[in-house]
Amino acid sequence: MITRIVKLEFQEDRLQAFLDHFEEVKWSVASFPGCKGMKLMQDMKNPCLIMTYSHWENEEALENYRLSPLFQSIWPTIKPWFSAKPEAWSLREYFDGFQ
């Protein structure tokens, strides 16, 4: 399993549009084959800074999502709303003390 963290920073006047759009697609992403769950988090000091945190069965499952019509419909919609270049990390988990 891999954990994917994506940092997204939005223009202040586009933040609500993103949050509204996320409400429409969140369960489609979270239930995508190979996705084991997803969270959306917002920075407490900078509300325009958003992080997605998701678990994937493997890199192939994540890549299948990235190539899917679902992702191809989400990304072009939200990309113009960014105020900074997105950053992403794919991580292997070595310890989980949240269980």
Chimera marker file (.cmm) of the C-alpha trace (Angstrom):
<marker_set name="trace">
<marker id="1" x="0.000" y="0.000" z="0.000" r="1" g="1" b="0" radius="0.5"/>
<marker id="2" x="1.128" y="3.555" z="-0.669" r="1" g="1" b="0" radius="0.5"/>
<marker id="3" x="0.064" y="6.868" z="0.798" r="1" g="1" b="0" radius="0.5"/>
<marker id="4" x="-0.303" y="9.791" z="-1.570" r="1" g="1" b="0" radius="0.5"/>
<marker id="5" x="-0.137" y="13.349" z="-0.281" r="1" g="1" b="0" radius="0.5"/>
<marker id="6" x="-0.878" y="16.211" z="-2.651" r="1" g="1" b="0" radius="0.5"/>
<marker id="7" x="-0.441" y="19.867" z="-1.697" r="1" g="1" b="0" radius="0.5"/>
<marker id="8" x="-2.730" y="22.282" z="-3.537" r="1" g="1" b="0" radius="0.5"/>
<marker id="9" x="-2.769" y="26.036" z="-3.050" r="1" g="1" b="0" radius="0.5"/>
<marker id="10" x="-5.749" y="27.912" z="-4.426" r="1" g="1" b="0" radius="0.5"/>
<marker id="11" x="-6.431" y="31.494" z="-5.354" r="1" g="1" b="0" radius="0.5"/>
<marker id="12" x="-8.513" y="32.956" z="-2.549" r="1" g="1" b="0" radius="0.5"/>
<marker id="13" x="-11.415" y="33.800" z="-4.847" r="1" g="1" b="0" radius="0.5"/>
<marker id="14" x="-11.478" y="30.227" z="-6.253" r="1" g="1" b="0" radius="0.5"/>
<marker id="15" x="-11.285" y="28.309" z="-2.960" r="1" g="1" b="0" radius="0.5"/>
<marker id="16" x="-15.046" y="27.964" z="-2.547" r="1" g="1" b="0" radius="0.5"/>
<marker id="17" x="-15.412" y="26.797" z="-6.148" r="1" g="1" b="0" radius="0.5"/>
<marker id="18" x="-12.879" y="24.069" z="-5.410" r="1" g="1" b="0" radius="0.5"/>
<marker id="19" x="-14.623" y="23.008" z="-2.204" r="1" g="1" b="0" radius="0.5"/>
<marker id="20" x="-17.964" y="22.882" z="-4.017" r="1" g="1" b="0" radius="0.5"/>
<marker id="21" x="-16.451" y="20.835" z="-6.826" r="1" g="1" b="0" radius="0.5"/>
<marker id="22" x="-14.810" y="18.496" z="-4.326" r="1" g="1" b="0" radius="0.5"/>
<marker id="23" x="-18.211" y="17.794" z="-2.758" r="1" g="1" b="0" radius="0.5"/>
<marker id="24" x="-19.415" y="16.580" z="-6.164" r="1" g="1" b="0" radius="0.5"/>
<marker id="25" x="-16.483" y="14.209" z="-6.822" r="1" g="1" b="0" radius="0.5"/>
<marker id="26" x="-15.185" y="13.089" z="-3.412" r="1" g="1" b="0" radius="0.5"/>
<marker id="27" x="-16.984" y="9.737" z="-3.269" r="1" g="1" b="0" radius="0.5"/>
<marker id="28" x="-16.118" y="8.923" z="-6.879" r="1" g="1" b="0" radius="0.5"/>
<marker id="29" x="-12.430" y="9.342" z="-6.038" r="1" g="1" b="0" radius="0.5"/>
<marker id="30" x="-12.627" y="7.631" z="-2.631" r="1" g="1" b="0" radius="0.5"/>
<marker id="31" x="-14.368" y="4.605" z="-4.143" r="1" g="1" b="0" radius="0.5"/>
<marker id="32" x="-12.170" y="4.378" z="-7.250" r="1" g="1" b="0" radius="0.5"/>
<marker id="33" x="-10.805" y="0.836" z="-7.714" r="1" g="1" b="0" radius="0.5"/>
<marker id="34" x="-7.597" y="0.525" z="-5.723" r="1" g="1" b="0" radius="0.5"/>
<marker id="35" x="-8.272" y="3.545" z="-3.484" r="1" g="1" b="0" radius="0.5"/>
<marker id="36" x="-8.517" y="2.538" z="0.171" r="1" g="1" b="0" radius="0.5"/>
<marker id="37" x="-9.644" y="5.932" z="1.425" r="1" g="1" b="0" radius="0.5"/>
<marker id="38" x="-9.064" y="9.643" z="1.079" r="1" g="1" b="0" radius="0.5"/>
<marker id="39" x="-9.054" y="12.748" z="3.254" r="1" g="1" b="0" radius="0.5"/>
<marker id="40" x="-9.139" y="16.425" z="2.341" r="1" g="1" b="0" radius="0.5"/>
<marker id="41" x="-7.440" y="18.718" z="4.833" r="1" g="1" b="0" radius="0.5"/>
<marker id="42" x="-7.221" y="22.497" z="5.047" r="1" g="1" b="0" radius="0.5"/>
<marker id="43" x="-4.425" y="24.439" z="6.710" r="1" g="1" b="0" radius="0.5"/>
<marker id="44" x="-5.604" y="26.252" z="9.835" r="1" g="1" b="0" radius="0.5"/>
<marker id="45" x="-3.590" y="29.425" z="9.179" r="1" g="1" b="0" radius="0.5"/>
<marker id="46" x="-3.844" y="29.530" z="5.384" r="1" g="1" b="0" radius="0.5"/>
<marker id="47" x="-7.269" y="28.234" z="4.287" r="1" g="1" b="0" radius="0.5"/>
<marker id="48" x="-6.189" y="28.358" z="0.624" r="1" g="1" b="0" radius="0.5"/>
<marker id="49" x="-3.689" y="25.565" z="1.341" r="1" g="1" b="0" radius="0.5"/>
<marker id="50" x="-5.352" y="22.194" z="0.848" r="1" g="1" b="0" radius="0.5"/>
<marker id="51" x="-3.863" y="18.715" z="1.179" r="1" g="1" b="0" radius="0.5"/>
<marker id="52" x="-5.267" y="15.452" z="-0.061" r="1" g="1" b="0" radius="0.5"/>
<marker id="53" x="-4.235" y="12.312" z="1.773" r="1" g="1" b="0" radius="0.5"/>
<marker id="54" x="-5.114" y="8.996" z="0.176" r="1" g="1" b="0" radius="0.5"/>
<marker id="55" x="-4.210" y="5.322" z="0.452" r="1" g="1" b="0" radius="0.5"/>
<marker id="56" x="-3.793" y="3.191" z="-2.670" r="1" g="1" b="0" radius="0.5"/>
<marker id="57" x="-3.288" y="-0.546" z="-3.082" r="1" g="1" b="0" radius="0.5"/>
<marker id="58" x="-0.156" y="0.061" z="-5.158" r="1" g="1" b="0" radius="0.5"/>
<marker id="59" x="1.401" y="2.409" z="-7.703" r="1" g="1" b="0" radius="0.5"/>
<marker id="60" x="-0.507" y="0.739" z="-10.534" r="1" g="1" b="0" radius="0.5"/>
<marker id="61" x="-3.843" y="1.587" z="-8.885" r="1" g="1" b="0" radius="0.5"/>
<marker id="62" x="-2.772" y="5.214" z="-8.448" r="1" g="1" b="0" radius="0.5"/>
<marker id="63" x="-1.594" y="5.408" z="-12.056" r="1" g="1" b="0" radius="0.5"/>
<marker id="64" x="-4.890" y="3.876" z="-13.240" r="1" g="1" b="0" radius="0.5"/>
<marker id="65" x="-6.690" y="6.680" z="-11.415" r="1" g="1" b="0" radius="0.5"/>
<marker id="66" x="-4.410" y="9.345" z="-12.894" r="1" g="1" b="0" radius="0.5"/>
<marker id="67" x="-5.152" y="8.008" z="-16.404" r="1" g="1" b="0" radius="0.5"/>
<marker id="68" x="-8.882" y="7.612" z="-15.790" r="1" g="1" b="0" radius="0.5"/>
<marker id="69" x="-11.669" y="9.733" z="-17.280" r="1" g="1" b="0" radius="0.5"/>
<marker id="70" x="-12.541" y="10.736" z="-13.694" r="1" g="1" b="0" radius="0.5"/>
<marker id="71" x="-9.140" y="12.325" z="-13.034" r="1" g="1" b="0" radius="0.5"/>
<marker id="72" x="-9.054" y="13.735" z="-16.569" r="1" g="1" b="0" radius="0.5"/>
<marker id="73" x="-12.312" y="15.558" z="-15.805" r="1" g="1" b="0" radius="0.5"/>
<marker id="74" x="-11.251" y="16.827" z="-12.352" r="1" g="1" b="0" radius="0.5"/>
<marker id="75" x="-7.739" y="18.115" z="-13.042" r="1" g="1" b="0" radius="0.5"/>
<marker id="76" x="-8.500" y="20.471" z="-15.971" r="1" g="1" b="0" radius="0.5"/>
<marker id="77" x="-11.354" y="21.966" z="-13.949" r="1" g="1" b="0" radius="0.5"/>
<marker id="78" x="-9.311" y="22.805" z="-10.842" r="1" g="1" b="0" radius="0.5"/>
<marker id="79" x="-5.899" y="23.510" z="-12.410" r="1" g="1" b="0" radius="0.5"/>
<marker id="80" x="-6.700" y="27.139" z="-13.376" r="1" g="1" b="0" radius="0.5"/>
<marker id="81" x="-7.671" y="27.826" z="-9.744" r="1" g="1" b="0" radius="0.5"/>
<marker id="82" x="-4.177" y="27.159" z="-8.327" r="1" g="1" b="0" radius="0.5"/>
<marker id="83" x="-2.037" y="29.987" z="-6.989" r="1" g="1" b="0" radius="0.5"/>
<marker id="84" x="1.084" y="27.811" z="-6.833" r="1" g="1" b="0" radius="0.5"/>
<marker id="85" x="2.357" y="24.689" z="-8.525" r="1" g="1" b="0" radius="0.5"/>
<marker id="86" x="0.938" y="21.551" z="-6.864" r="1" g="1" b="0" radius="0.5"/>
<marker id="87" x="3.325" y="19.213" z="-5.074" r="1" g="1" b="0" radius="0.5"/>
<marker id="88" x="2.821" y="15.475" z="-4.582" r="1" g="1" b="0" radius="0.5"/>
<marker id="89" x="4.483" y="12.656" z="-2.713" r="1" g="1" b="0" radius="0.5"/>
<marker id="90" x="3.959" y="8.887" z="-2.881" r="1" g="1" b="0" radius="0.5"/>
<marker id="91" x="5.075" y="7.294" z="0.374" r="1" g="1" b="0" radius="0.5"/>
<marker id="92" x="5.560" y="3.823" z="1.801" r="1" g="1" b="0" radius="0.5"/>
<marker id="93" x="4.247" y="3.447" z="5.308" r="1" g="1" b="0" radius="0.5"/>
<marker id="94" x="6.617" y="2.090" z="7.929" r="1" g="1" b="0" radius="0.5"/>
<marker id="95" x="4.565" y="2.751" z="11.065" r="1" g="1" b="0" radius="0.5"/>
<marker id="96" x="0.940" y="3.646" z="11.724" r="1" g="1" b="0" radius="0.5"/>
<marker id="97" x="0.149" y="4.583" z="15.288" r="1" g="1" b="0" radius="0.5"/>
<marker id="98" x="-3.383" y="5.743" z="14.414" r="1" g="1" b="0" radius="0.5"/>
<marker id="99" x="-4.947" y="2.292" z="14.483" r="1" g="1" b="0" radius="0.5"/>
<link id1="1" id2="2" r="1" g="1" b="0" radius="0.2"/>
<link id1="2" id2="3" r="1" g="1" b="0" radius="0.2"/>
<link id1="3" id2="4" r="1" g="1" b="0" radius="0.2"/>
<link id1="4" id2="5" r="1" g="1" b="0" radius="0.2"/>
<link id1="5" id2="6" r="1" g="1" b="0" radius="0.2"/>
<link id1="6" id2="7" r="1" g="1" b="0" radius="0.2"/>
<link id1="7" id2="8" r="1" g="1" b="0" radius="0.2"/>
<link id1="8" id2="9" r="1" g="1" b="0" radius="0.2"/>
<link id1="9" id2="10" r="1" g="1" b="0" radius="0.2"/>
<link id1="10" id2="11" r="1" g="1" b="0" radius="0.2"/>
<link id1="11" id2="12" r="1" g="1" b="0" radius="0.2"/>
<link id1="12" id2="13" r="1" g="1" b="0" radius="0.2"/>
<link id1="13" id2="14" r="1" g="1" b="0" radius="0.2"/>
<link id1="14" id2="15" r="1" g="1" b="0" radius="0.2"/>
<link id1="15" id2="16" r="1" g="1" b="0" radius="0.2"/>
<link id1="16" id2="17" r="1" g="1" b="0" radius="0.2"/>
<link id1="17" id2="18" r="1" g="1" b="0" radius="0.2"/>
<link id1="18" id2="19" r="1" g="1" b="0" radius="0.2"/>
<link id1="19" id2="20" r="1" g="1" b="0" radius="0.2"/>
<link id1="20" id2="21" r="1" g="1" b="0" radius="0.2"/>
<link id1="21" id2="22" r="1" g="1" b="0" radius="0.2"/>
<link id1="22" id2="23" r="1" g="1" b="0" radius="0.2"/>
<link id1="23" id2="24" r="1" g="1" b="0" radius="0.2"/>
<link id1="24" id2="25" r="1" g="1" b="0" radius="0.2"/>
<link id1="25" id2="26" r="1" g="1" b="0" radius="0.2"/>
<link id1="26" id2="27" r="1" g="1" b="0" radius="0.2"/>
<link id1="27" id2="28" r="1" g="1" b="0" radius="0.2"/>
<link id1="28" id2="29" r="1" g="1" b="0" radius="0.2"/>
<link id1="29" id2="30" r="1" g="1" b="0" radius="0.2"/>
<link id1="30" id2="31" r="1" g="1" b="0" radius="0.2"/>
<link id1="31" id2="32" r="1" g="1" b="0" radius="0.2"/>
<link id1="32" id2="33" r="1" g="1" b="0" radius="0.2"/>
<link id1="33" id2="34" r="1" g="1" b="0" radius="0.2"/>
<link id1="34" id2="35" r="1" g="1" b="0" radius="0.2"/>
<link id1="35" id2="36" r="1" g="1" b="0" radius="0.2"/>
<link id1="36" id2="37" r="1" g="1" b="0" radius="0.2"/>
<link id1="37" id2="38" r="1" g="1" b="0" radius="0.2"/>
<link id1="38" id2="39" r="1" g="1" b="0" radius="0.2"/>
<link id1="39" id2="40" r="1" g="1" b="0" radius="0.2"/>
<link id1="40" id2="41" r="1" g="1" b="0" radius="0.2"/>
<link id1="41" id2="42" r="1" g="1" b="0" radius="0.2"/>
<link id1="42" id2="43" r="1" g="1" b="0" radius="0.2"/>
<link id1="43" id2="44" r="1" g="1" b="0" radius="0.2"/>
<link id1="44" id2="45" r="1" g="1" b="0" radius="0.2"/>
<link id1="45" id2="46" r="1" g="1" b="0" radius="0.2"/>
<link id1="46" id2="47" r="1" g="1" b="0" radius="0.2"/>
<link id1="47" id2="48" r="1" g="1" b="0" radius="0.2"/>
<link id1="48" id2="49" r="1" g="1" b="0" radius="0.2"/>
<link id1="49" id2="50" r="1" g="1" b="0" radius="0.2"/>
<link id1="50" id2="51" r="1" g="1" b="0" radius="0.2"/>
<link id1="51" id2="52" r="1" g="1" b="0" radius="0.2"/>
<link id1="52" id2="53" r="1" g="1" b="0" radius="0.2"/>
<link id1="53" id2="54" r="1" g="1" b="0" radius="0.2"/>
<link id1="54" id2="55" r="1" g="1" b="0" radius="0.2"/>
<link id1="55" id2="56" r="1" g="1" b="0" radius="0.2"/>
<link id1="56" id2="57" r="1" g="1" b="0" radius="0.2"/>
<link id1="57" id2="58" r="1" g="1" b="0" radius="0.2"/>
<link id1="58" id2="59" r="1" g="1" b="0" radius="0.2"/>
<link id1="59" id2="60" r="1" g="1" b="0" radius="0.2"/>
<link id1="60" id2="61" r="1" g="1" b="0" radius="0.2"/>
<link id1="61" id2="62" r="1" g="1" b="0" radius="0.2"/>
<link id1="62" id2="63" r="1" g="1" b="0" radius="0.2"/>
<link id1="63" id2="64" r="1" g="1" b="0" radius="0.2"/>
<link id1="64" id2="65" r="1" g="1" b="0" radius="0.2"/>
<link id1="65" id2="66" r="1" g="1" b="0" radius="0.2"/>
<link id1="66" id2="67" r="1" g="1" b="0" radius="0.2"/>
<link id1="67" id2="68" r="1" g="1" b="0" radius="0.2"/>
<link id1="68" id2="69" r="1" g="1" b="0" radius="0.2"/>
<link id1="69" id2="70" r="1" g="1" b="0" radius="0.2"/>
<link id1="70" id2="71" r="1" g="1" b="0" radius="0.2"/>
<link id1="71" id2="72" r="1" g="1" b="0" radius="0.2"/>
<link id1="72" id2="73" r="1" g="1" b="0" radius="0.2"/>
<link id1="73" id2="74" r="1" g="1" b="0" radius="0.2"/>
<link id1="74" id2="75" r="1" g="1" b="0" radius="0.2"/>
<link id1="75" id2="76" r="1" g="1" b="0" radius="0.2"/>
<link id1="76" id2="77" r="1" g="1" b="0" radius="0.2"/>
<link id1="77" id2="78" r="1" g="1" b="0" radius="0.2"/>
<link id1="78" id2="79" r="1" g="1" b="0" radius="0.2"/>
<link id1="79" id2="80" r="1" g="1" b="0" radius="0.2"/>
<link id1="80" id2="81" r="1" g="1" b="0" radius="0.2"/>
<link id1="81" id2="82" r="1" g="1" b="0" radius="0.2"/>
<link id1="82" id2="83" r="1" g="1" b="0" radius="0.2"/>
<link id1="83" id2="84" r="1" g="1" b="0" radius="0.2"/>
<link id1="84" id2="85" r="1" g="1" b="0" radius="0.2"/>
<link id1="85" id2="86" r="1" g="1" b="0" radius="0.2"/>
<link id1="86" id2="87" r="1" g="1" b="0" radius="0.2"/>
<link id1="87" id2="88" r="1" g="1" b="0" radius="0.2"/>
<link id1="88" id2="89" r="1" g="1" b="0" radius="0.2"/>
<link id1="89" id2="90" r="1" g="1" b="0" radius="0.2"/>
<link id1="90" id2="91" r="1" g="1" b="0" radius="0.2"/>
<link id1="91" id2="92" r="1" g="1" b="0" radius="0.2"/>
<link id1="92" id2="93" r="1" g="1" b="0" radius="0.2"/>
<link id1="93" id2="94" r="1" g="1" b="0" radius="0.2"/>
<link id1="94" id2="95" r="1" g="1" b="0" radius="0.2"/>
<link id1="95" id2="96" r="1" g="1" b="0" radius="0.2"/>
<link id1="96" id2="97" r="1" g="1" b="0" radius="0.2"/>
<link id1="97" id2="98" r="1" g="1" b="0" radius="0.2"/>
<link id1="98" id2="99" r="1" g="1" b="0" radius="0.2"/>
</marker_set>
